[in-house]
């Protein structure tokens, strides 16, 4: 809607407008002749969101107009003559040719942009050696490898809930009458959870491959590393289930633990963004960091993944053993959920 300044200010005072853009007289001619021009935005103080959006849009427009003026300002007077009908066809054709040459010169800087991701391993390969470049780095793959560290913990918590139901149905007690050790029983439930979470991992990474066109450079290494992490997640959730006597409280606690471990382990954002105390003294001891950092490093190297997988398996086995011990102790003490 175009109105004069007085009408715009009246409607602002009546709260009928969110903001008013004041365009001074002779704005177009002053802009085309390289003179100083200014735009004024008057915002309604009674509103917050709409005036802020308009202010941001005006900032983008002003930046774009400034960039155009800096690069094409020398031709503006000539184009103004064309708009006023004072230029002949020779001058018009020369202007079109000059602008076309300038656009062609900057085209390589804009399409594609200068900034991009490349695979360091592929770039280092010598073309003369006949080595093929590796898959390009994919930012969605980088994020998916980290977010998977949190998703798999949450999935493992859902799968291991069967332990609470077996405890409530007194299956543990009936099993203990025939077997002294509870580890095989707990391990059987853990194996079921590992299968369920592994299927979820295949869906997550397979879906990421299809929807985001991710080309995993080392898919088998990532698969084995993920399987080791799934075993750790299952063991951890089984241990936490052993500490909790109530399924609802266990779900709440396990979800909080999963979120905290994921954030502290750098799954949800780059580890460099974490506080210095966490980054330097805590993160290196977290299994979530072992998985997320190693999965991301698989884009360039596979030297560390066997060590990370081994550590995850060991920690998972220890957690599973502790879970069996906790359930055995609860049976001996006669604790009921």
N, C-alpha and C positions, 0 to 999 in steps of 0.2 A: 504494500500500500504506500503510495507516494503522497505526502502532504507537506505543507510548509513547516518551518521550525516552530512557529507559535502553536499551530494545531497539534504537532507532535508532543510538545511539552504539556499542552493541556490534557491530552489523552494519557500521558505518563502520570500526571497528577491525579487523574481519575482512575488509575490502575487498569486502563483499557489496553495498554501496551506493556510488553516486558522490557523493551529497549528501543531506542531510536538511533538510527545511523544518520548523522548529519553530513551531507555531501556539499562542500562549498561551491560557489559559483565558478564557472569556467574550469571545473575540475579536469575535464577531458583534454581541453586545449593546453592547460598548464602541464598536465602529465606528459602529453606528446611532445611538448617543447622542452622537456627536461627541467622544468621549474619545480620548486619545492611545493608539494601538495600534502595535505593532511586530512584525515578522516576522523570524525568525532563520534564516539559512541556514548550515548547517555542511557544509563541503566535504571530500571525501576528498583529502588531500594527495598521494596516490599517483597520482591521475588529473589530467589537464589539460583535455581537451576538454569532456567531459560536465559537470563542475562549472561551467566557464565559460559554457556554453550555458544552464544552469539559472540562473546568476546574472543573465545578460542578460534572460531571460524574466521572472524575478522583478522586475527593475527596471522592465520595461514594465508588469507587472501593478500594481506599487505606484504608478507614475505615473498609471495609469488610475483606480485606486481613489481616489487623492488628488484627481484632477480631478472625479470623481463626487461626492465628499464636499464639495468647495468649492462646487459648483453646486446640489446637491440635498440638502445636509446638513440644511437647515431642515425638510424633510419626513420625515426618517428616523424621528423618534419616532412620528409619526402612522402611518407604514407598519409600524413595529414593533407598534403597537396592532392594526393589521389582521392581521398575522401571528399575533398571540396571540389573535385572535378577540374583542377588546374594543371594536371599532369597529362602529357601525351603518351601514346602507346609505347614509344621508345623508353621513356623513363619507367613506365610500369613494368615492361619486360625485364629491364635491368634490375629493378628491385626484386622481382620474383626470382631471377637467377641468383642474385647475391644471397637472398635468404635461403634458397635451396642449398647452395654450397655450404652455408654456415650450419644448417641442420644436418647435412651429411657428415660434416666434420665432427660434430658432437654426438652423432648417433652411436658410435662404438662405446662412448662413455655411459650412455643411458640404456642401451639394449644389447646385451644384458648389463646389469650394474657391475661396477668394479669390485664390490665386496661380495664374496661368496665362500663356500666351504669346499675344501678339497681333501682328499685322502692323502695324508703325508706319505704313507707307504707306497701308494700308487704313483705319487708325484716323484718319489725318489727313484723309481725304477728307470733303468736306462732304456730308451727306445731302441738303441742299437742291439741290446741284448735280447730283444724280442719279448720282453715282459709286458704283459697286459696290465693296464691301470686297474687298481682295485676299485670296489664300489665307492661312490661318493658318500661323504659323511652326510647323515640325515639327522636334522635337529629333532624330528619326531622320534627317531630311534633312540637318541640320547635321552629324551624325556621318558620314553616308554620303559627303558631299562631301569630307570630310577623309580618310577611309579610302580613298576612291577614288584619291587621290594616291599612296598606297603600293601599292595593288593594280595600278594601271596600270604602275608601274615594274617590278613583278615579272612581269606579263604580257609586257611589252616585252622583258624579259631572256629569257624562254622563246622568244619569236618570233625574236629576233635570233641565237639559237644556230645558226641555219642558216649563218651566216657561218663559224663554226668548221668545220662539216662540209664546206662548199665549199672551205675552205682545205686541209683534210686530203685531199680528193679531187682537189686540184690544179686546180680550176676557175679559180681566180684566174690561174694561170700560162697556161692555155689562152686565157683572155679577154685577157690582156695581150699575147699574140702578135698580136692583131688590133686592139686599141685601146690607145692611149697612156694614156688617163685611166681610172681605176677608179671614179670617182665615179658614173657611170651604173649600173654593176653594183651597187655598194653601195646606191645609192638605190633600185634595183629590189627588193633584199631588204628595205630599210627600208619601202618601200611595202607589201609583203606583210605586214610586221609591223604597220604602221599599221591595215591592214584587220582583222587578227586582234584587236588590242587594242581597236579601235573596236567590234567585235561584242561583246567582253567588257564594254566600258563600257555599251553599250546593254542588255545583260542585267542588269548591276548596277543601273543607274538605273531600268530598266523593272521589274525585280523589286522594287526598293524602292518604286516607285510602287504596285504591286499589293499587296504584302504589308504595307507600313506606311502605306498610304493617303496617300502624300506628294503634295501638289499643288504642283508646281514653279511659282512665279509667272512665271518667264521661261525656259521650257524651251529656246527656240531659242538664246538667249544662252548658256545652260549647255552646250548641245550644241556650239556653235562653240568655246567656251572649252575644253571637254574635248577636242575634236579637236586644237586647238593644243597642249594638254598631251601628248596621245598622240604627236604629232610630236616634241615635245621629248624625251619618254621614250625613243622609238625612237632618236633621234640620240644621246642620252647612252649608251644601252646599246651602240650600234654603236661609239662611241668607246672605251668600256671594253673591248669585244671586241678592238679593234685593239691595245690595250696588252697583252693576255693572249695567250700562245701555247698555252695548254692550256684545253680546254673545262671541265674539272672545276674548275680553279682560278678560271677566269673566272666560273663560276656562283657559287662561294662568295664571291668578291670583290664581284660585282654585287649579290648579296642583302644583303650587309653595307652596301654603299653605299646601296641602296634604303632600308633600315631607318634608317640614320643621317640621310639626307636627309629622310625622312618625319617622324622625331621632331624634328629641328632646325627643320623647316619648319612645325611646328604641325599636321600632318595627323592625328596620333593623339590629340591633346588640345588644348585651347585654347592659343593662343600666349601668353596672359597667364600661364600656369603655367610657362613656360620661365624659366631663370635670366636675370637682368637683363643680363648681358654678351651672351648669345645674342639676347635680345629686342631690345636696343638697337643692337647693332653687327653682327650676323651675319644675322639672319633676313630682313632686307629685300633681301638679295642672293640668296636661294635661290629657284629656280623653283618648288619645292614650296610655298613660302609664297605666291608669286604666285597659284598655282592655288587652293589651299585657302581663302585669305582672300577672294579674288575670288568664288569659287563660293558661299561663305557669304554674302557681301554682296549677292548677286543676289536674296536674299529682300526687300531693301529698295530697292536701286538698281541700275541697269545702266550707270552712268556710267563705270566703270573697266575693264569687261571687254575692250573693244577694245584698250586699251593693254597689258593683261596678256597677251592672246592674241598680240599682235604681238611682245612680248618673248620669249614662249615659242617662237614660230616662228623667230625670229632665232637664239636660242640653240640650238635643235634643228638648224637648218641649219649653224651653225658646227661643232657636234659631228659632224655627218655628214661635213662636209668634212675635218675632222681625221681621222676614221676612214678615209676613202679615202686620205689622205696616209700614214697609218700602214701600211696594207696595201701601198701602193706602195713605201714604204721597206723593208718586210720582203722584198718581191720582189727589190729591187735588192741587198739584203745577203745574199740567199740563205738567209734564216731559215726553218726548217721547224718546224711545231708537233710 
